[in-house]
């Protein structure tokens, strides 16, 4: 429909609105039937649970990535002083390391949340493991991960049915 909708008579407009309402009701009934059919077979419920756990895992991993970016940004001046010889005073280095240590409890909390989500997901769907991570993440491992590490690849969450989406060795 185009601008001619504004030129319609009142009874034509009411008929159009009735048709829209009728079609909307039909689509709602059809969607409800499809939902109940999938849930009754168990397929829909399991798929819903997998999507829910994946969403929780993705959220925990996104929070971890935010912490990783902040950590790398805070450490960059120290790394630059070692690699390109940029001068960095003792006081500034101490402030940087204090800031990193101040973030550690929040990072540990996020790591624990990620580990819990990962454990929940793997316990319910053991065939959906990601080849880039096996086990529990620790703070020591977390701080050594570069930002371009395959751990941060979200292939597990998007198009995860293709083997090359989750395994770079394919």
Buried (B, 14 or more C-beta within 10 A) or exposed (E): EEEEEEEEEEEEEEEEEEEEEEEEEEEEEEEEEEEEEBBEEEEBEBEEEBEEBBEBBBEBBBBBBEBBEBBBEBBEEBEEBEEEEEEBEEEEEEEBEEEBEEBEEEBBEBBEBBBBBBEBBBEEBEEBBBBBBEEEBEEEEBBEBEEEEBBBBBBBBEEBEEEEBBBEEE
